[in-house]
């Protein structure tokens, strides 16, 4: 039994310095590898938004908003957070803010019923089965892009409320 304690102590004496040496080695070799985070620049709005026919107006947006600030909001009638942010968009519409709605993978009858029940804050509505969403890297609905011309300068994932748009106004 005494010999067993001596062997365990010898093993501990040998292993502890080796483990400490390996930890120090890992730390020293990684000191020069300081990672910096670089934000990926946001893409411009895809041309598809400006070429698609608007759902109600049956015309393409074209170059109408090239020199203006506006919002592009991905929404759906089946989306509860979209309904939560909807009153904010109705107030923005009253203030003259231009909002382009992109109706994402929605049933046409449900879209019409939803807009009739809650109001339509959108200057244009584009229906999207996923092509536009894919080009913009959409995570899910709602998602709102703050745009100047065709350049996106801010993106909000999830519902937006008054605080999110103060700098926009």
C-alpha positions in Angstrom: 0.0 0.0 0.0 2.9 2.4 0.8 4.4 1.6 -2.6 1.2 2.5 -4.4 1.2 6.0 -2.8 4.8 6.6 -3.9 4.0 5.7 -7.5 0.9 7.9 -7.6 2.9 10.9 -6.2 5.6 10.3 -8.8 3.0 10.2 -11.6 1.4 13.4 -10.3 4.8 15.1 -10.1 5.5 14.2 -13.8 2.1 14.8 -15.3 1.2 18.2 -13.8 4.3 19.9 -15.3 3.7 18.3 -18.6 0.0 19.5 -18.7 1.0 23.0 -17.6 3.7 23.1 -20.3 1.1 22.0 -23.0 -1.3 24.7 -21.8 1.4 27.4 -21.9 2.4 26.2 -25.4 -1.1 26.6 -26.7 -1.5 30.0 -25.2 1.9 31.2 -26.6 1.2 29.9 -30.1 -2.2 31.6 -30.2 -1.1 35.0 -28.9 -0.4 36.3 -32.5 -3.7 35.0 -33.8 -5.9 37.8 -32.5 -9.2 37.6 -34.4 -10.9 40.7 -35.6 -14.5 40.7 -36.6 -15.2 42.3 -40.0 -18.8 43.1 -40.8 -19.9 41.7 -44.1 -21.2 44.5 -46.2 -24.9 44.3 -47.0 -25.9 43.7 -50.6 -27.8 46.1 -52.7 -31.4 45.3 -53.1 -31.8 42.8 -55.9 -33.2 44.1 -59.2 -36.0 41.5 -59.0 -37.8 43.8 -56.4 -37.9 46.6 -58.9 -38.8 44.4 -61.9 -41.7 42.3 -60.3 -45.2 43.6 -60.8 -46.8 45.0 -57.7 -49.6 42.9 -56.4 -52.3 45.5 -56.4 -51.0 48.2 -58.8 -49.9 45.7 -61.5 -46.8 47.8 -62.3 -43.2 47.5 -61.6 -41.5 49.8 -59.1 -38.7 50.5 -61.6 -36.6 53.5 -60.6 -39.3 55.4 -58.6 -37.3 55.4 -55.4 -33.7 55.7 -56.6 -33.1 58.9 -54.8 -35.2 58.2 -51.7 -35.1 56.5 -48.3 -37.7 53.7 -47.8 -38.3 50.5 -46.0 -38.6 47.0 -47.5 -40.4 44.7 -45.1 -40.8 40.9 -45.6 -44.0 39.8 -44.0 -46.7 37.1 -44.2 -50.3 36.7 -43.0 -49.3 33.6 -41.0 -46.6 35.4 -39.1 -47.6 36.5 -35.6 -44.6 38.9 -35.1 -45.6 40.5 -38.4 -48.9 41.4 -36.9 -47.2 42.8 -33.8 -45.2 45.3 -35.9 -48.1 46.1 -38.2 -49.4 49.1 -36.2 -45.9 50.7 -36.4 -46.0 50.4 -40.2 -49.5 51.9 -40.3 -48.3 55.0 -38.3 -45.2 55.3 -40.6 -47.5 55.3 -43.6 -49.5 58.2 -42.1 -46.2 60.1 -41.7 -45.4 59.6 -45.3 -42.7 56.9 -45.0 -42.6 54.7 -48.1 -42.8 51.0 -47.3 -42.4 48.2 -49.9 -43.9 45.0 -48.6 -42.5 41.7 -49.7 -45.2 39.0 -49.0 -43.2 35.9 -48.3 -44.6 32.4 -49.2 -48.2 33.3 -48.4 -51.6 32.2 -49.7 -53.2 35.0 -51.8 -56.6 34.7 -50.1 -55.0 34.8 -46.6 -52.9 37.9 -47.7 -56.1 39.7 -48.9 -58.0 38.9 -45.7 -55.1 40.0 -43.5 -54.8 43.3 -45.3 -58.5 43.9 -45.2 -58.6 43.2 -41.5 -55.5 45.1 -40.4 -55.0 47.7 -43.2 -52.4 48.2 -45.9 -49.3 50.3 -45.0 -47.4 49.3 -48.1 -46.9 51.6 -51.1 -46.2 48.4 -53.2 -46.5 44.7 -52.3 -44.3 42.2 -54.1 -45.2 38.5 -53.8 -42.1 36.3 -53.2 -41.9 32.5 -53.1 -38.3 32.7 -52.0 -36.1 34.1 -54.9 -35.9 37.6 -53.4 -35.5 36.3 -49.9 -32.7 34.0 -51.0 -30.8 36.9 -52.7 -31.0 38.9 -49.5 -30.1 36.1 -47.1 -33.5 36.3 -45.3 -33.5 34.5 -42.0 -37.2 34.6 -41.5 -40.2 37.0 -41.4 -40.5 39.7 -40.3 -37.3 41.2 -41.6 -37.0 44.9 -42.5 -34.4 46.6 -44.6 -33.7 50.3 -44.4 -32.8 51.5 -47.9 -31.4 54.6 -49.6 -31.8 54.3 -53.3 -30.9 50.6 -53.7 -28.3 50.5 -50.9 -29.2 48.7 -47.7 -27.8 50.5 -44.7 -29.6 48.8 -41.9 -31.4 45.5 -41.4 -33.7 44.4 -38.5 -34.5 40.8 -38.0 -37.7 40.4 -36.1 -40.5 42.9 -35.5 -39.7 46.6 -35.5 -41.2 49.2 -33.3 -40.8 52.9 -32.8 -37.2 52.8 -31.4 -35.9 51.0 -34.5 -36.9 53.7 -36.9 -36.1 56.9 -35.0 -32.8 57.4 -36.8 -34.6 56.7 -40.1 -37.0 59.6 -39.6 
